[in-house]
Amino acid sequence: MMPKTHIYFGILFAGLIYLVFPVIGIVGFLVLLSASILIDIDHYSIYVWRKKDFSYKRSVEWFLDLQKKETFEKRVSPISLLHTVEVLAVIGVLAFFNQIFLFIFVAFMFHSICDTGLMVYEGKFFAREYSLIRYLKDYHHPRYI
């Protein structure tokens, strides 16, 4: 999903949660909004690491190009750590101890559901690895090379 779309959806989602649960306050609203957008920092950091380029615009274009090359038989997109079930699980556990992590968990889940919905719609559900453990286990599999 394009960054601009995540921003719009994040505003709508955080605003709706704030309207339904005003007890979260402005801090909860801001954490929900920020986390639903900033989860994609993993995409940008991968681009910066691989290309040694800090251009956000070129990083988006690079990932869009990778997605076009993606097939079920061969994955070309690197793993996005913040989008894995393991990271979500850790944040989910931390949510039991601190409310901020609950907001982050909810925002990350919302973001992931939006991404997954779009990938299913586009017929590209296979394009992302959802588990870090599976990725590390199958790293040398032809689908990842």
C-alpha positions in Angstrom: 0.0 0.0 0.0 1.3 3.4 -0.9 2.5 5.7 2.0 -0.1 8.3 1.3 -2.8 5.7 1.6 -1.4 4.5 4.9 -1.5 8.1 6.1 -5.1 8.6 5.1 -6.2 5.2 6.6 -4.1 5.9 9.7 -5.9 9.2 10.3 -9.3 7.6 9.7 -8.5 4.6 12.0 -7.0 6.6 14.8 -9.8 9.2 14.6 -12.5 6.5 14.7 -10.8 4.8 17.7 -10.6 8.1 19.4 -14.3 8.9 18.8 -15.4 5.4 20.0 -12.9 5.4 22.9 -12.2 9.0 23.9 -10.5 7.7 27.1 -7.4 7.0 25.0 -6.8 10.7 24.9 -4.7 12.6 22.4 -1.6 10.6 23.3 -3.4 7.4 22.4 -4.6 9.0 19.1 -1.1 10.1 18.2 0.5 6.8 19.0 -2.1 4.9 17.0 -1.6 7.3 14.1 2.2 7.3 14.2 2.6 3.6 14.7 0.2 2.8 11.8 2.4 4.8 9.5 5.9 4.4 11.0 5.7 0.6 10.9 6.9 1.0 7.3 10.3 2.3 8.5 11.5 -1.2 8.0 11.0 -0.8 4.2 12.9 2.4 4.1 15.8 1.1 6.3 16.2 -1.9 4.0 16.4 0.5 1.0 19.0 2.7 2.7 21.0 -0.3 3.8 21.0 -1.9 0.3 21.3 1.1 -1.9 23.2 3.5 0.4 20.7 6.2 -0.7 18.5 8.2 1.7 15.8 9.3 -0.9 12.4 8.3 0.4 10.8 8.7 -3.0 13.4 6.4 -4.6 12.9 3.8 -1.8 9.1 3.7 -2.6 9.8 3.3 -6.3 12.4 0.6 -5.6 9.8 -1.4 -3.5 7.2 -0.9 -6.2 9.6 -2.3 -8.8 10.4 -5.3 -6.6 6.7 -6.1 -6.1 6.2 -6.2 -9.9 8.9 -8.9 -10.2 7.4 -11.0 -7.4 6.1 -14.4 -8.3 5.0 -17.4 -6.2 8.1 -19.3 -7.3 10.6 -16.6 -6.6 10.5 -13.9 -4.0 12.6 -10.8 -4.5 11.4 -8.6 -1.7 13.4 -8.6 1.5 11.7 -9.5 4.8 10.1 -6.5 6.5 10.9 -7.3 10.2 8.2 -5.0 11.7 5.6 -6.8 9.6 6.3 -10.3 11.0 4.1 -12.3 13.5 7.1 -12.5 15.9 7.4 -8.8 16.3 3.6 -8.5 16.6 3.7 -11.2 19.3 6.4 -9.4 21.3 4.5 -6.1 21.1 1.3 -7.9 22.0 3.0 -9.3 25.2 4.4 -5.9 26.1 0.9 -4.5 25.7 -0.1 -6.4 28.9 2.4 -4.3 30.8 2.1 -0.8 29.1 -0.8 0.8 27.4 1.4 2.5 24.8 2.4 -0.9 23.5 -1.3 -1.8 23.2 -1.8 1.2 21.0 1.3 0.2 18.9 0.0 -3.4 18.7 -3.4 -2.3 17.5 -1.9 0.1 15.0 0.5 -2.5 13.6 -2.3 -5.0 13.3 -4.5 -2.4 11.5 -1.6 -1.6 9.1 -0.9 -5.3 8.5 -4.5 -6.0 7.8 -4.6 -3.2 5.3 -1.5 -4.5 3.5 -2.7 -8.1 3.5 -6.1 -7.1 2.2 -4.5 -5.2 -0.7 -2.1 -8.1 -1.5 -5.1 -10.5 -1.5 -7.0 -8.2 -3.8 -4.0 -7.9 -6.2 -3.4 -11.7 -6.1 0.0 -11.2 -4.4 -0.6 -12.6 -0.9 2.5 -14.8 -1.4 4.7 -11.7 -1.9 5.5 -11.1 1.7 7.0 -13.4 4.3 5.0 -13.2 7.5 7.3 -15.1 9.8 10.9 -14.3 10.6 11.4 -17.9 11.8 10.2 -19.4 8.5 12.3 -16.8 6.5 15.5 -17.8 8.4 14.7 -21.5 8.0 14.0 -21.3 4.3 16.4 -18.5 3.4 18.4 -20.6 0.9 15.2 -22.0 -0.7 15.0 -21.0 -4.4 12.0 -18.9 -3.6 14.2 -16.4 -1.7 17.2 -16.3 -4.1 
